[in-house]
Amino acid sequence: MEDIYRRHGEAGALFDAYEKLCQRFERDLADERDVLLSKGAALMMIKYWVEETGSNSVRG
């Protein structure tokens, strides 16, 4: 899912923030499960944004 949305032109701009968040999750959260859940939630925000802006030509 990450690769699909990373290639999406409009969502691509959100990946700078996403990558910084992922680094912060890895630094601040001790449990790997919490890190993965947090990364998944951030990625779902990107998916939601793409769908809500009508740019839902991306399917994966």
N, C-alpha and C positions, 0 to 999 in steps of 0.2 A: 504494500500500500504506500509505503514511503517513497519508493522509486516512481510509482505512478504519479503521485502528486508533485514530486520534485520536478518532473518533466513538464508539468502543466504550467503554461506561461504565466497566468495570473496568480496562481498559488505559489509559484517559485519565489516570489518576493517574501513570502511568509517564512521561508525556510531559514533565513538568517536568524530570525527570532527563535524558531524551532530548535536550531542547532545550539544556540546559546542556552536555551532552557534545558536541553538534554545534558549539556555539560554541567549545568547547575544541579540538576537532579542527581547526577552521578557524584557530585561533590557533597551535596547536602543530605542525601538519603543513604542510610546504612544498609537497608535491606534491598537486595536485588529485585525482589518482587515489587516493592514500592517504586523503584526506579523504572521498571518496565511498565507498570500501570500508569505512571505519570507521563512517560513518553507516549504511550498509547492515547491518553487523554488529550495531549497536545496535538497529536496527529489527527484525532477526531475533530478537533476544532478547525483544522485546515480543511478537512473533508466537508464539514458543515458549511464553512464559508464558501467553498466552491459551489456547493449545491444551492445555497441561498442566493448567490449572485447570478444564478442562471448559467453558470459555466460548467454544468454537469455533463459535458461531453466526455469526461474522464470516467471510465468504469474499470474496476479491477477485481 
